Amino acid sequence: MPASTNKFVQPTSYDHVIADDLTDTKIGELRVKPSSILWKPKGSHKYHSVSLGDFIAWITANGALVAK
């Protein structure tokens, strides 16, 4: 992972539990850090990680534009 060039003042990361809308069943966890985005599927003990730069390149090339 590259050295962090951005930072949160407090806390150092934000964790979000993602659940299925219909059954309210947990499908995984998303962790946002200043230098990376991490994903951990339900039942997994380890996160999958992508650098913030790679995520920005992917989302701007493949993501759909949405209104706020």
C-alpha positions in Angstrom: 0.0 0.0 0.0 1.4 3.5 -0.8 2.1 6.0 1.9 -0.9 8.1 2.9 -1.0 11.6 1.4 -4.4 12.4 2.9 -5.7 12.1 6.4 -8.8 12.2 8.5 -8.6 14.4 11.6 -10.4 12.0 13.8 -11.1 9.0 13.6 -8.5 7.3 11.4 -11.1 5.2 9.5 -14.9 4.9 9.0 -16.5 1.4 9.1 -19.9 0.7 7.5 -21.9 -2.5 7.7 -23.7 -3.2 4.5 -26.9 -5.3 4.7 -29.4 -6.6 2.2 -32.4 -4.2 2.0 -35.1 -6.8 1.9 -33.9 -9.3 4.5 -31.7 -7.0 6.6 -28.9 -9.7 6.3 -25.3 -8.5 6.6 -23.4 -8.9 3.3 -20.1 -7.3 4.4 -18.2 -4.3 5.8 -16.8 -1.3 4.1 -13.9 0.5 5.7 -12.8 3.9 4.3 -9.3 5.1 5.2 -7.4 8.2 3.9 -5.3 6.1 1.6 -7.5 3.1 0.7 -10.9 1.5 0.5 -11.3 -1.9 2.2 -14.1 -4.6 1.7 -14.7 -7.6 3.9 -17.4 -10.0 2.8 -19.7 -11.5 5.5 -17.8 -14.4 7.3 -14.4 -13.3 6.2 -11.6 -12.4 8.6 -9.6 -10.4 6.1 -10.2 -7.3 4.1 -9.7 -6.8 0.3 -8.0 -3.5 -0.3 -7.6 -1.0 -3.1 -5.7 2.3 -3.0 -7.6 5.5 -3.0 -5.9 6.5 -6.3 -6.9 3.2 -8.0 -10.5 3.5 -6.7 -10.7 7.1 -8.0 -9.5 6.0 -11.4 -11.9 3.1 -11.5 -15.0 4.9 -10.3 -14.5 7.9 -12.6 -14.0 5.6 -15.6 -16.8 3.1 -14.9 -19.1 4.8 -12.4 -22.4 6.4 -13.4 -22.9 10.1 -12.7 -25.7 10.7 -10.2 -27.4 13.8 -8.8 -26.7 14.7 -5.2 
